[in-house]
């Protein structure tokens, strides 16, 4: 029996496979834009388990599965509570017998890993406290569409050393680029993840140092889901880490700006940053749809050329 392929972090797939997914996402996007019907997953069902709320993740996965000819079932925090009421391994066994692929958006990454251990269908990480790999597929797709290969480029991460920062670190290794993360003291990324990506990643305090010579600048909210009670305290700590057109001026002349959204204008981004011509956040948001279509197709059918 062939082992089931999961996607819990970018390191679950080889660099070659990740490059294929980016090319495939661009291809599927082109098919969609030209109105070419493509439904390789008829009668297939995606189970969507949400313990954290979402707009882009739910819409992109649900719309993506519909475009591929399948169906999606949304399970809210009221419908399923992983590990509370029913053991995680039992939920994994049961859902695996009813759906063909599962995406999970939850808190502890260990919970997702345990679910995948007992699942007999592919499991996708749609966000945990530690990683957000699906967003990175969309981000890399967006860079490739606008600037070509990201290999050898310099990427600046500004702000919290959170799940997005961690996934950017994994991406630096897998896609072979340099990542410089600028984080306030006490809010750096996890040391073990930095160590795992040594050679591609460095951490500094000064945002201007990180952005200098960067080909891509990325940020995220200063207080993630589950950290709402820290929001006010974080505002003070992160003052000076706002991405603005003035900060972007330290980057290369053709640098791009990305944010996974939703953005808090006036906090991690200036009020005018998302409207700056260097910002490609709307393309980035749209590409969640096509990158995830490529991912689901690959996990269920393998690499395709049609």
C-alpha positions in Angstrom: 0.0 0.0 0.0 1.4 3.4 -1.0 2.0 5.8 1.9 -0.4 8.7 2.0 1.3 12.1 1.2 0.4 14.9 3.7 1.2 18.6 3.5 1.9 19.8 7.0 4.9 22.0 6.3 6.8 22.9 3.1 9.4 20.3 4.0 6.9 17.5 3.5 7.6 17.9 -0.2 10.8 18.1 -2.2 12.0 21.3 -3.7 11.3 19.8 -7.1 7.7 19.0 -6.2 7.2 22.5 -4.8 8.5 24.0 -8.1 6.1 21.8 -9.9 3.2 23.0 -7.7 4.0 26.6 -8.5 4.1 26.0 -12.3 0.9 23.9 -12.0 -0.9 26.6 -10.1 0.0 29.2 -12.8 -1.2 26.7 -15.4 -4.5 26.1 -13.6 -5.0 29.8 -13.1 -4.6 30.3 -16.8 -7.1 27.6 -17.6 -9.6 29.2 -15.2 -9.1 32.7 -16.6 -9.7 31.4 -20.2 -12.8 29.6 -19.1 -11.5 26.2 -20.0 -13.4 23.5 -18.0 -11.2 21.3 -15.9 -12.7 19.0 -13.4 -10.3 16.1 -12.5 -11.9 15.4 -9.1 -15.5 14.4 -9.8 -17.3 12.9 -6.8 -14.3 13.7 -4.5 -15.0 15.3 -1.2 -12.8 17.7 0.8 -13.4 17.8 4.5 -12.6 21.3 5.9 -12.0 21.3 9.7 -11.9 24.8 11.2 -10.9 25.5 14.8 -9.8 29.0 13.9 -12.0 31.3 11.9 -11.2 32.3 8.4 -12.4 34.0 5.3 -9.7 33.5 2.6 -8.9 29.9 3.6 -12.5 28.7 3.6 -13.5 30.5 0.4 -10.3 29.5 -1.5 -10.5 25.8 -0.5 -14.2 25.5 -1.1 -14.2 27.4 -4.4 -11.1 25.5 -5.5 -12.6 22.1 -4.8 -15.8 23.1 -6.7 -13.7 24.3 -9.7 -12.0 20.9 -9.8 -15.3 19.1 -9.9 -15.5 18.0 -6.3 -17.4 19.0 -3.2 -16.3 20.5 0.1 -17.9 20.1 3.6 -17.3 22.9 6.1 -16.9 21.8 9.8 -17.0 24.7 12.2 -15.6 24.7 15.7 -19.1 23.8 16.8 -19.2 20.8 14.6 -15.9 19.2 15.6 -13.5 19.8 18.5 -10.3 17.9 17.8 -9.2 16.0 20.9 -12.1 17.3 23.0 -15.0 14.8 23.2 -13.4 12.4 20.7 -9.7 11.5 20.6 -7.9 13.0 17.7 -6.9 9.6 16.3 -10.6 8.5 16.3 -11.7 11.6 14.4 -8.9 11.0 11.9 -10.0 7.4 11.3 -13.7 8.3 11.0 -13.3 11.3 8.7 -10.8 9.4 6.5 -13.6 6.8 5.7 -16.0 9.5 4.6 -14.0 12.1 2.7 -11.1 11.9 0.2 -8.9 14.7 1.5 -8.9 16.8 4.7 -7.7 20.3 5.4 -7.3 21.5 9.0 -7.0 25.0 10.5 -6.2 24.7 14.2 -4.0 25.9 17.0 -1.3 23.4 18.2 0.8 22.0 15.3 1.2 18.8 17.3 -2.6 18.3 17.1 -2.4 18.4 13.3 0.5 16.0 13.3 -1.4 13.5 15.4 -4.4 13.7 13.2 -2.3 13.1 10.1 -0.6 10.1 11.8 -3.9 8.3 11.9 -5.5 9.6 8.7 -5.7 7.4 5.7 -6.3 10.2 3.2 -4.1 13.3 2.5 -4.2 16.0 5.3 -3.4 19.6 4.5 -2.2 22.2 7.0 -4.5 25.2 6.5 -2.8 27.0 9.4 -1.5 26.1 12.8 0.2 28.3 15.5 3.6 27.2 14.0 3.1 27.1 10.2 1.0 28.4 7.3 2.5 26.5 4.3 -0.5 27.0 1.9 0.0 30.8 2.1 3.6 30.4 1.1 2.6 28.5 -2.1 0.5 31.5 -3.0 3.2 33.9 -2.1 5.9 32.2 -4.2 3.4 31.8 -7.1 2.8 35.6 -6.9 6.5 36.4 -7.0 7.2 34.0 -9.9 4.3 35.6 -11.9 5.7 39.1 -11.4 9.5 38.6 -11.2 10.4 35.1 -12.2 12.3 32.6 -10.1 12.8 33.5 -6.4 15.9 31.4 -6.2 18.9 33.5 -5.0 16.7 36.5 -4.1 16.7 38.4 -0.8 13.4 38.4 1.1 12.8 40.6 4.2 10.3 39.6 6.9 9.2 42.4 9.1 7.4 42.0 12.4 6.4 39.0 14.6 8.3 35.7 14.4 5.1 33.9 13.9 3.7 31.0 11.8 4.1 32.9 8.6 7.7 33.8 9.5 8.4 30.1 10.2 7.0 29.1 6.9 9.0 31.7 5.1 12.1 30.2 6.8 11.2 26.8 5.4 10.5 28.4 2.0 14.0 29.9 2.1 15.5 26.5 2.3 13.1 24.8 -0.1 13.1 27.5 -2.8 16.8 28.5 -2.2 16.6 32.2 -1.3 17.9 34.4 1.5 15.5 35.4 4.3 16.3 38.2 6.7 13.7 38.5 9.5 13.5 41.8 11.5 11.7 41.2 14.8 11.6 43.0 18.1 13.4 41.5 21.1 11.3 38.8 22.6 9.3 38.2 19.4 11.9 36.3 17.4 11.0 33.1 15.5 11.5 29.8 17.3 15.2 29.0 17.6 14.9 25.4 16.4 13.2 26.5 13.2 15.9 29.1 12.6 18.5 26.4 13.2 16.8 24.0 10.8 17.1 26.6 8.1 20.6 27.7 8.9 22.4 29.0 5.8 19.3 30.6 4.4 18.0 32.6 7.4 19.2 35.4 9.6 17.4 37.4 12.3 18.0 41.1 13.0 16.3 43.9 15.0 16.4 46.8 12.6 13.7 46.7 9.8 15.8 49.0 7.6 18.7 46.5 7.7 16.4 43.6 6.7 14.8 45.5 3.8 18.1 46.9 2.4 18.6 45.2 -1.0 15.5 43.1 -0.6 13.6 41.8 -3.7 10.5 41.0 -1.6 9.2 42.5 1.7 6.6 40.7 3.7 4.7 41.3 7.0 1.7 40.1 9.0 -0.4 41.3 11.8 1.3 42.0 15.1 -1.1 39.9 17.2 -2.3 36.7 15.6 -5.4 34.7 16.4 -5.3 33.6 20.0 -3.2 36.6 21.0 -6.0 39.2 21.1 -5.3 39.9 24.8 -1.7 40.9 24.0 -2.7 43.3 21.2 -2.3 46.5 23.2 1.0 45.5 24.7 2.3 44.5 21.2 1.4 47.8 19.7 4.1 49.4 21.9 6.7 46.7 21.3 6.2 46.7 17.5 6.3 50.5 17.0 8.9 51.0 14.4 8.1 47.8 12.5 5.5 49.2 10.3 6.0 48.7 6.6 5.5 51.9 4.6 6.5 53.2 1.2 9.4 54.9 3.0 10.7 51.6 4.4 10.2 50.0 1.0 12.5 52.6 -0.5 15.4 50.8 1.2 14.6 47.7 -0.9 15.6 47.2 -4.6 13.9 49.4 -7.2 11.6 46.6 -8.4 10.9 45.0 -4.9 7.4 43.7 -4.2 5.4 43.9 -1.0 3.2 41.1 0.3 0.8 40.6 3.2 -1.3 37.5 3.8 -4.3 39.6 5.0 -6.3 40.7 6.7 -4.2 43.8 7.3 -4.5 46.3 10.1 -3.9 49.6 8.3 -2.1 52.0 10.5 -0.4 49.2 12.5 1.9 46.7 10.7 1.3 48.6 7.4 0.9 52.3 6.8 -2.5 53.4 5.6 -1.2 53.8 2.0 1.0 50.7 1.7 -1.6 48.4 0.2 -2.3 50.9 -2.5 1.4 51.4 -3.3 2.3 50.0 -6.8 4.8 47.7 -5.2 2.1 45.9 -3.3 0.8 42.7 -4.9 -1.5 41.6 -2.1 -4.6 41.2 -4.2 -2.9 38.8 -6.6 -1.4 37.1 -3.6 -4.9 36.6 -2.1 -6.3 35.3 -5.3 -3.4 32.8 -5.7 -4.5 31.0 -2.6 -7.3 29.6 -4.8 -5.0 28.3 -7.6 -2.1 27.2 -5.5 -4.4 25.1 -3.3 -6.1 23.6 -6.4 -2.6 22.5 -7.6 -1.9 21.1 -4.1 -5.1 19.1 -3.8 -4.8 17.8 -7.4 -1.2 16.6 -6.7 -2.0 15.0 -3.3 -4.9 13.0 -4.9 -3.7 12.4 -8.4 0.0 13.0 -8.5 1.9 15.2 -11.0 -0.1 15.9 -14.2 0.7 17.6 -17.5 -2.8 18.2 -19.0 
